[in-house]
Amino acid sequence: MKFTKMQGLGNDFIILEAEEFAKTGLSYSELAKKLCDRNFGIGADGLIIVNPPEIKSNCDISWRIFNSDGSEPQMCGNGIRCFAKYVYNKGIMDKKVFSVSTLAGEIIPEIVDDKNIMVNMGEPVLEASKIPVKMENLDCVIDYPLEIEGKEINITAVSMGNPHCIVFTDEDSAVMAKKLGPKLENHEIFPEKTNVELVKIISRNKIKVDVWERGCGITLACGTGACASVVASALNEHTENKVEVELPGGALFIEWDKATNKIFMTGGCEFVFSGEYFLP
């Protein structure tokens, strides 16, 4: 089975075209767990399938993406940039702006140059029931005090097609992500679990973000998490709407266009290697 590995800010993915996946005889979830294993497989944060045949839409192309634990997220910002570069460089798409069918709806990437891809990530979702967050008599979750093991933590919840819980901190955000990440991911108020971002404000136009990713744990970057963190930062009046997001794997540039209510993410991604995986 032929595969390609790519990474976006250290968030790494195995990419398979649909005909290669068909050789395996496994479910997407089973294959994701097998291939993403860093000791017994190729090793990655996720598995991306190019143009799976069962998805029919009016978009130019479709994908499916699975976390290393076999779960299927609605979207992945770093993954969609890798996907976009892959299908363009391989000649599967012959235009620089195209639409991708995802579980989060239509996503539109643009190949800016050899290094950068800009993605129209759509509109942020703030309505609690749609994120989803189980909150009675609360439409939005902004700077909400939540008790974690007897300590009050203020959270802001945003969906970028997948749920995010953002916590602002003056402490070491990397340490806090490891400490609070699993507790918030599995908290009862998040019926579909949640991604968790620990955010430190650097300036009105720059933030530092450490990520605990739903289904993966600590990762070097999260594109949708960067978008959600900028939305949360602006809502809490910590930053402007155009922000550089510093992640452990590198920087993303996020703009929340208030006129259209669209989020634009710009960043790079790279091919790592291609190879053959021998099927049992």
Buried (B, 14 or more C-beta within 10 A) or exposed (E): BEBBBBBBBBBBBBBBBBEBBEEBEBEBBEBBBBBBEEEEBBBBBBBBBBBBEEBEEEBBBBBBBBBBBBBBBBBBBBBBBBBBBBBBEEEBBEEEEBBBBBBBBBBBBBBEEEEBBBBBBBBBBBEBEEBBBEBEEEEBBBBBEBEBEEEEBBBBBBBBBBBBBBBBBEEEBBEBBBBBBBEBBEBEBBEBBBBBBBBBBBEEEBBBBBBBBBBBBBBBBBBBBBBBBBBBBBBBEBBBBBBBBBBBBBBBBBBBEEEEEBBBBBBBBEBBEEEEBEEE
